[in-house]
């Protein structure tokens, strides 16, 4: 079974019992573009149906494509929690890099 097939099977198992909370850790790993688009639609549909969805990912495009709120954790510390900005990916990417660079400067 391929990694993409395992990802899809895990998601199907998670959705089987119509959970109130869906926690997804890097759900787009090993998915092709068609599967990724399907995943995004599924996440949006789950959220619209009232399911709370927590998405853990390093892919900022995924966040801006499907999330209404974002929390940025760096080294176990919550640095940002709020709505995804109207200008989306660029703002989120800049905020992430600012946080990561500030952490690197403190470590030096």
MMTF fields as JSON, N, C-alpha, C and O atoms, coordinates in Angstrom:
{
  "mmtfVersion": "1.0.0",
  "mmtfProducer": "UNKNOWN",
  "numBonds": 431,
  "numAtoms": 432,
  "numGroups": 108,
  "numChains": 1,
  "numModels": 1,
  "chainsPerModel": [1],
  "groupsPerChain": [108],
  "chainIdList": ["A"],
  "bondAtomList": [4, 2, 8, 6, 12, 10, 16, 14, 20, 18, 24, 22, 28, 26, 32, 30, 36, 34, 40, 38, 44, 42, 48, 46, 52, 50, 56, 54, 60, 58, 64, 62, 68, 66, 72, 70, 76, 74, 80, 78, 84, 82, 88, 86, 92, 90, 96, 94, 100, 98, 104, 102, 108, 106, 112, 110, 116, 114, 120, 118, 124, 122, 128, 126, 132, 130, 136, 134, 140, 138, 144, 142, 148, 146, 152, 150, 156, 154, 160, 158, 164, 162, 168, 166, 172, 170, 176, 174, 180, 178, 184, 182, 188, 186, 192, 190, 196, 194, 200, 198, 204, 202, 208, 206, 212, 210, 216, 214, 220, 218, 224, 222, 228, 226, 232, 230, 236, 234, 240, 238, 244, 242, 248, 246, 252, 250, 256, 254, 260, 258, 264, 262, 268, 266, 272, 270, 276, 274, 280, 278, 284, 282, 288, 286, 292, 290, 296, 294, 300, 298, 304, 302, 308, 306, 312, 310, 316, 314, 320, 318, 324, 322, 328, 326, 332, 330, 336, 334, 340, 338, 344, 342, 348, 346, 352, 350, 356, 354, 360, 358, 364, 362, 368, 366, 372, 370, 376, 374, 380, 378, 384, 382, 388, 386, 392, 390, 396, 394, 400, 398, 404, 402, 408, 406, 412, 410, 416, 414, 420, 418, 424, 422, 428, 426],
  "bondOrderList": [1, 1, 1, 1, 1, 1, 1, 1, 1, 1, 1, 1, 1, 1, 1, 1, 1, 1, 1, 1, 1, 1, 1, 1, 1, 1, 1, 1, 1, 1, 1, 1, 1, 1, 1, 1, 1, 1, 1, 1, 1, 1, 1, 1, 1, 1, 1, 1, 1, 1, 1, 1, 1, 1, 1, 1, 1, 1, 1, 1, 1, 1, 1, 1, 1, 1, 1, 1, 1, 1, 1, 1, 1, 1, 1, 1, 1, 1, 1, 1, 1, 1, 1, 1, 1, 1, 1, 1, 1, 1, 1, 1, 1, 1, 1, 1, 1, 1, 1, 1, 1, 1, 1, 1, 1, 1, 1],
  "groupList": [{"groupName": "UNK", "atomNameList": ["N", "CA", "C", "O"], "elementList": ["N", "C", "C", "O"], "formalChargeList": [0, 0, 0, 0], "bondAtomList": [1, 0, 2, 1, 3, 2], "bondOrderList": [1, 1, 2], "singleLetterCode": "X", "chemCompType": "L-PEPTIDE LINKING"}],
  "groupTypeList": [0, 0, 0, 0, 0, 0, 0, 0, 0, 0, 0, 0, 0, 0, 0, 0, 0, 0, 0, 0, 0, 0, 0, 0, 0, 0, 0, 0, 0, 0, 0, 0, 0, 0, 0, 0, 0, 0, 0, 0, 0, 0, 0, 0, 0, 0, 0, 0, 0, 0, 0, 0, 0, 0, 0, 0, 0, 0, 0, 0, 0, 0, 0, 0, 0, 0, 0, 0, 0, 0, 0, 0, 0, 0, 0, 0, 0, 0, 0, 0, 0, 0, 0, 0, 0, 0, 0, 0, 0, 0, 0, 0, 0, 0, 0, 0, 0, 0, 0, 0, 0, 0, 0, 0, 0, 0, 0, 0],
  "groupIdList": [1, 2, 3, 4, 5, 6, 7, 8, 9, 10, 11, 12, 13, 14, 15, 16, 17, 18, 19, 20, 21, 22, 23, 24, 25, 26, 27, 28, 29, 30, 31, 32, 33, 34, 35, 36, 37, 38, 39, 40, 41, 42, 43, 44, 45, 46, 47, 48, 49, 50, 51, 52, 53, 54, 55, 56, 57, 58, 59, 60, 61, 62, 63, 64, 65, 66, 67, 68, 69, 70, 71, 72, 73, 74, 75, 76, 77, 78, 79, 80, 81, 82, 83, 84, 85, 86, 87, 88, 89, 90, 91, 92, 93, 94, 95, 96, 97, 98, 99, 100, 101, 102, 103, 104, 105, 106, 107, 108],
  "secStructList": [7, 7, 2, 2, 2, 2, 2, 2, 2, 2, 2, 2, 2, 2, 2, 6, 6, 7, 7, 1, 3, 3, 3, 3, 3, 1, 6, 6, 6, 6, 7, 7, 2, 2, 2, 2, 2, 2, 2, 2, 2, 2, 2, 2, 2, 2, 2, 2, 6, 6, 7, 3, 3, 3, 3, 3, 7, 1, 7, 2, 2, 2, 2, 2, 2, 2, 7, 1, 3, 3, 3, 3, 3, 3, 6, 6, 3, 3, 3, 3, 3, 3, 3, 7, 7, 6, 6, 6, 2, 2, 2, 2, 2, 2, 2, 2, 2, 2, 2, 2, 2, 2, 2, 2, 2, 2, 2, 7],
  "xCoordList": [0.852, 0.0, 0.902, 1.835, 0.618, 1.433, 1.15, 0.152, 2.044, 1.848, 0.553, -0.18, 0.268, -0.969, -2.208, -3.198, -2.147, -3.264, -3.441, -4.566, -2.326, -2.406, -3.01, -3.801, -2.632, -3.193, -4.712, -5.455, -5.162, -6.599, -7.344, -8.45, -6.755, -7.377, -7.493, -8.527, -6.442, -6.481, -7.562, -8.254, -7.708, -8.745, -10.133, -11.029, -10.309, -11.602, -11.957, -13.105, -10.98, -11.219, -11.586, -12.462, -10.918, -11.191, -12.602, -13.233, -13.1, -14.419, -15.558, -16.727, -15.228, -16.225, -17.316, -18.484, -16.95, -17.901, -18.379, -18.867, -18.242, -18.696, -18.247, -19.079, -16.94, -16.424, -16.799, -16.994, -16.896, -17.122, -15.817, -15.829, -14.69, -13.356, -12.53, -12.447, -11.924, -11.081, -9.683, -9.496, -8.705, -7.32, -6.537, -6.448, -5.97, -5.241, -3.793, -3.523, -2.869, -1.439, -0.842, -0.706, -0.489, 0.091, -0.748, -0.219, -2.045, -2.904, -2.612, -3.016, -1.929, -1.647, -0.378, -0.073, 0.373, 1.611, 1.312, 0.385, 2.098, 2.058, 0.803, 0.535, 0.03, -1.145, -0.805, -0.032, -1.385, -1.178, -2.098, -2.939, -1.955, -2.758, -4.274, -5.004, -4.749, -6.188, -6.641, -7.676, -5.866, -6.205, -6.128, -6.93, -5.169, -5.038, -6.263, -6.779, -6.729, -7.939, -9.151, -9.988, -9.243, -10.336, -10.257, -11.276, -9.05, -8.852, -9.293, -9.977, -8.904, -9.298, -10.815, -11.372, -11.477, -12.942, -13.536, -14.472, -13.001, -13.486, -13.328, -14.242, -12.181, -11.955, -12.959, -13.547, -13.159, -14.132, -15.541, -16.28, -15.912, -17.245, -17.42, -18.476, -16.391, -16.471, -16.654, -17.485, -15.882, -15.994, -17.374, -17.971, -17.882, -19.202, -20.312, -21.351, -20.086, -21.069, -20.98, -21.751, -20.043, -19.936, -18.826, -18.676, -18.049, -16.921, -15.782, -15.407, -15.238, -14.048, -12.855, -12.632, -12.091, -10.956, -9.675, -9.533, -8.746, -7.41, -6.462, -6.356, -5.778, -4.884, -3.459, -3.16, -2.589, -1.175, -0.425, -0.438, 0.232, 0.948, 2.035, 1.943, 3.05, 4.073, 3.824, 4.575, 2.787, 2.445, 1.483, 0.285, 2.018, 1.213, 0.1, -0.941, 0.296, -0.762, -1.987, -3.12, -1.759, -2.875, -3.664, -4.895, -2.951, -3.6, -4.486, -5.656, -3.934, -4.709, -5.838, -6.823, -5.708, -6.745, -7.952, -9.068, -7.754, -8.866, -9.178, -10.22, -8.325, -8.515, -9.097, -8.845, -9.876, -10.384, -9.564, -9.513, -8.928, -8.065, -6.729, -6.63, -5.709, -4.379, -3.712, -3.843, -3.005, -2.154, -0.753, -0.573, 0.229, 1.615, 2.34, 2.464, 2.815, 3.615, 5.055, 5.33, 5.968, 7.39, 8.086, 8.049, 8.717, 9.409, 8.491, 8.894, 7.245, 6.292, 5.632, 4.878, 5.894, 5.327, 4.339, 4.644, 3.157, 2.163, 2.556, 2.589, 2.856, 3.285, 2.189, 2.235, 1.22, 0.143, -1.102, -1.027, -2.245, -3.532, -4.539, -4.788, -5.111, -6.086, -6.6, -6.248, -7.438, -7.992, -6.915, -5.92, -7.129, -6.235, -6.461, -7.596, -5.388, -5.479, -6.118, -6.032, -6.756, -7.414, -6.42, -6.77, -5.181, -4.184, -3.456, -2.521, -3.873, -3.544, -2.1, -1.405, -1.661, -0.392, 0.803, 1.639, 0.909, 2.082, 2.194, 3.286, 1.082, 1.096, 1.445, 2.248, 0.86, 1.127, 2.583, 3.229, 3.096, 4.497, 5.433, 6.4, 5.159, 5.987, 5.959, 6.995, 4.762, 4.635, 5.417, 6.12, 5.297, 6.009, 7.521, 8.213, 8.034, 9.474, 9.951, 11.028, 9.179, 9.555, 9.697, 10.644, 8.754, 8.799, 9.996, 10.724, 10.203, 11.316, 12.662, 13.569, 12.803, 14.068, 14.326, 15.471, 13.299, 13.466, 13.939, 14.774, 13.411, 13.846, 15.285, 16.022, 15.702, 17.08, 18.045, 19.151, 17.639, 18.498, 18.691, 19.772, 17.646, 17.753, 18.672, 19.35, 18.694, 19.52, 20.995, 21.858, 21.295, 22.684, 23.472, 24.653],
  "yCoordList": [-1.174, 0.0, 1.242, 1.338, 2.179, 3.395, 4.337, 4.187, 5.307, 6.287, 7.073, 7.335, 7.448, 8.159, 7.333, 7.859, 6.042, 5.153, 5.053, 5.036, 4.985, 4.938, 6.229, 6.2, 7.364, 8.649, 8.649, 9.032, 8.222, 8.222, 7.238, 7.534, 6.079, 5.096, 5.644, 5.481, 6.287, 6.875, 7.936, 8.008, 8.755, 9.785, 9.15, 9.589, 8.127, 7.434, 6.843, 6.928, 6.248, 5.684, 6.778, 6.587, 7.919, 9.029, 9.577, 10.018, 9.554, 10.114, 9.118, 9.503, 7.864, 6.802, 7.045, 6.744, 7.58, 7.751, 9.187, 9.566, 9.993, 11.383, 12.119, 12.509, 12.308, 12.91, 14.391, 15.081, 14.861, 16.287, 17.056, 18.248, 16.369, 16.954, 16.06, 14.849, 16.672, 15.946, 16.547, 17.716, 15.762, 16.219, 15.584, 14.361, 16.444, 15.979, 16.442, 17.64, 15.497, 15.803, 15.562, 14.42, 16.645, 16.581, 15.7, 14.766, 15.984, 15.095, 15.092, 14.162, 16.096, 16.165, 15.461, 15.404, 14.919, 14.215, 13.055, 12.277, 12.953, 11.847, 11.835, 10.839, 12.92, 12.978, 13.716, 14.674, 13.265, 13.96, 15.192, 15.351, 16.059, 17.287, 17.058, 17.831, 16.028, 15.75, 15.33, 15.787, 14.462, 14.021, 15.183, 15.261, 16.08, 17.247, 18.143, 18.629, 18.365, 19.176, 18.516, 19.195, 17.204, 16.465, 16.596, 16.779, 16.502, 16.65, 18.038, 18.166, 19.072, 20.438, 20.579, 21.18, 20.025, 20.081, 19.35, 19.842, 18.189, 17.398, 18.153, 18.159, 18.784, 19.543, 20.69, 20.907, 21.423, 22.525, 22.011, 22.635, 20.881, 20.308, 19.887, 20.111, 19.281, 18.874, 20.087, 20.071, 21.127, 22.345, 22.98, 23.424, 23.026, 23.61, 22.815, 23.37, 21.514, 20.655, 20.737, 20.085, 21.535, 21.726, 20.951, 21.035, 20.203, 19.475, 20.452, 21.224, 20.422, 21.22, 20.495, 19.317, 21.195, 20.583, 21.264, 22.481, 20.474, 20.962, 20.361, 19.143, 21.243, 20.832, 21.225, 22.406, 20.241, 20.49, 20.295, 19.206, 21.357, 21.262, 22.318, 23.365, 22.043, 23.046, 23.692, 24.577, 23.26, 23.799, 24.976, 24.787, 26.181, 27.369, 27.534, 28.111, 27.043, 27.113, 26.31, 26.696, 25.2, 24.409, 25.212, 25.195, 25.911, 26.706, 27.77, 27.902, 28.521, 29.601, 29.074, 29.777, 27.848, 27.28, 26.77, 26.803, 26.294, 25.635, 26.163, 25.818, 26.976, 27.376, 28.776, 29.655, 28.965, 30.297, 30.934, 32.159, 30.114, 30.594, 29.871, 28.774, 30.507, 29.908, 30.148, 31.22, 29.15, 29.283, 28.874, 27.853, 29.676, 29.353, 28.993, 29.805, 27.754, 27.264, 27.168, 26.703, 27.603, 27.467, 27.033, 27.735, 25.88, 25.298, 25.215, 25.516, 24.799, 24.58, 25.822, 25.731, 26.98, 28.238, 28.773, 28.822, 29.171, 29.773, 31.219, 32.035, 31.536, 32.886, 33.69, 34.92, 33.026, 33.736, 32.872, 31.655, 33.507, 32.83, 33.855, 34.856, 33.616, 34.558, 34.134, 33.07, 34.977, 34.641, 34.65, 35.368, 33.842, 33.882, 35.24, 35.612, 35.968, 37.332, 37.341, 36.37, 38.452, 38.595, 38.444, 37.929, 38.891, 38.756, 37.422, 37.19, 36.551, 35.146, 34.732, 35.089, 33.975, 33.256, 34.161, 33.82, 35.291, 36.164, 36.662, 36.673, 37.071, 37.558, 36.43, 36.619, 35.289, 34.142, 33.713, 33.43, 33.665, 33.292, 34.285, 33.879, 35.569, 36.602, 36.464, 36.55, 36.251, 36.09, 34.864, 34.924, 33.76, 32.537, 32.761, 32.38, 33.381, 33.622, 34.571, 34.367, 35.601, 36.527, 35.79, 36.024, 34.901, 34.127, 33.18, 33.097, 32.467, 31.519, 32.228, 31.737, 33.377, 34.117, 34.705, 34.73, 35.174, 35.705, 34.598, 34.837, 33.391, 32.254, 31.883, 31.522, 31.966, 31.658, 32.68, 32.332, 33.949, 35.01, 34.843, 35.116, 34.395, 34.196, 33.028, 33.032, 32.028, 30.849, 31.118, 30.417, 32.124, 32.404, 33.065, 33.361],
  "zCoordList": [0.0, 0.0, 0.0, 0.797, -0.891, -0.984, 0.19, 0.896, 0.385, 1.454, 1.229, 2.183, -0.008, -0.317, 0.006, 0.513, -0.291, 0.039, 1.55, 2.048, 2.28, 3.75, 4.299, 5.242, 3.703, 4.133, 3.944, 4.848, 2.779, 2.49, 3.391, 3.844, 3.652, 4.531, 5.953, 6.601, 6.431, 7.77, 7.892, 8.907, 6.867, 6.873, 6.854, 7.575, 6.036, 5.983, 7.343, 7.779, 8.009, 9.345, 10.343, 11.186, 10.244, 11.16, 10.963, 11.923, 9.736, 9.433, 9.632, 9.631, 9.799, 9.852, 10.892, 10.646, 12.034, 13.135, 13.294, 14.359, 12.236, 12.228, 13.495, 14.314, 13.654, 14.885, 15.009, 14.008, 16.249, 16.505, 16.332, 16.025, 16.529, 16.393, 15.48, 15.683, 14.479, 13.53, 13.594, 13.257, 14.022, 14.119, 12.972, 12.863, 12.118, 10.94, 11.022, 11.109, 10.993, 11.048, 9.665, 9.227, 8.988, 7.639, 6.708, 6.105, 6.583, 5.797, 4.301, 3.603, 3.798, 2.369, 1.94, 0.749, 2.903, 2.544, 1.601, 1.828, 0.555, -0.41, -1.278, -1.951, -1.278, -2.141, -3.431, -3.424, -4.527, -5.796, -5.84, -4.956, -6.842, -6.886, -6.875, -6.253, -7.54, -7.545, -6.151, -5.665, -5.512, -4.163, -3.172, -2.241, -3.371, -2.502, -2.623, -1.616, -3.839, -4.045, -3.392, -2.797, -3.506, -2.873, -1.357, -0.692, -0.814, 0.625, 1.089, 2.104, 0.351, 0.722, 0.752, 1.671, -0.255, -0.296, 0.896, 1.527, 1.205, 2.33, 3.647, 4.471, 3.849, 5.081, 5.18, 6.24, 4.089, 4.091, 4.392, 5.153, 3.8, 4.029, 5.482, 6.073, 6.055, 7.456, 8.364, 9.273, 8.115, 8.922, 8.755, 9.735, 7.529, 7.273, 7.958, 8.314, 8.139, 8.798, 10.319, 11.022, 10.828, 12.269, 12.948, 14.166, 12.194, 12.772, 13.034, 12.151, 14.233, 14.531, 13.92, 14.197, 13.092, 12.401, 12.855, 12.739, 13.37, 13.712, 12.686, 12.548, 11.972, 10.892, 11.258, 11.429, 11.377, 11.637, 10.329, 9.755, 9.859, 8.594, 8.517, 9.158, 7.74, 7.46, 6.099, 5.686, 5.409, 4.09, 4.258, 4.473, 4.159, 4.405, 3.379, 3.692, 2.171, 1.157, 1.595, 1.308, 2.286, 2.806, 3.829, 3.831, 4.691, 5.731, 5.1, 5.459, 4.167, 3.561, 2.682, 2.457, 2.181, 1.315, 2.087, 1.568, 3.325, 4.017, 5.408, 5.966, 5.98, 7.376, 7.513, 6.688, 8.562, 8.88, 9.996, 10.112, 10.809, 11.896, 11.808, 11.257, 12.361, 12.353, 13.701, 14.292, 14.167, 15.351, 14.91, 14.246, 15.284, 14.942, 16.229, 17.146, 16.27, 17.391, 16.93, 15.824, 17.77, 17.469, 18.745, 19.755, 18.69, 19.842, 21.056, 22.179, 20.81, 21.885, 22.445, 23.414, 21.862, 22.349, 21.312, 20.12, 21.775, 20.891, 20.631, 21.552, 19.369, 18.998, 18.317, 18.318, 17.746, 17.047, 17.046, 16.876, 17.238, 17.14, 16.646, 17.317, 15.49, 14.963, 13.608, 13.098, 13.028, 11.713, 10.634, 10.735, 9.605, 8.45, 7.795, 7.499, 7.573, 7.037, 5.658, 4.907, 5.344, 4.041, 2.893, 1.831, 3.104, 2.043, 2.105, 1.339, 3.003, 2.994, 3.111, 4.062, 2.129, 2.166, 2.441, 3.278, 1.772, 1.94, 3.375, 3.942, 3.966, 5.345, 6.309, 7.223, 6.114, 6.977, 6.865, 7.874, 5.654, 5.445, 6.127, 6.771, 5.993, 6.618, 8.149, 8.807, 8.699, 10.152, 10.622, 11.631, 9.897, 10.259, 10.246, 11.19, 9.177, 9.083, 10.172, 10.733, 10.484, 11.559, 12.885, 13.635, 13.167, 14.412, 14.41, 15.4, 13.305, 13.218, 13.318, 13.989, 12.661, 12.695, 14.076, 14.526, 14.747, 16.102, 17.039, 17.912, 16.86, 17.671, 17.389, 18.307, 16.122, 15.753, 16.303, 16.715, 16.317, 16.845, 18.341, 18.862, 19.043, 20.485, 20.809, 21.836, 19.933, 20.182, 19.909, 20.438, 19.089, 18.703, 19.808, 19.631]
}
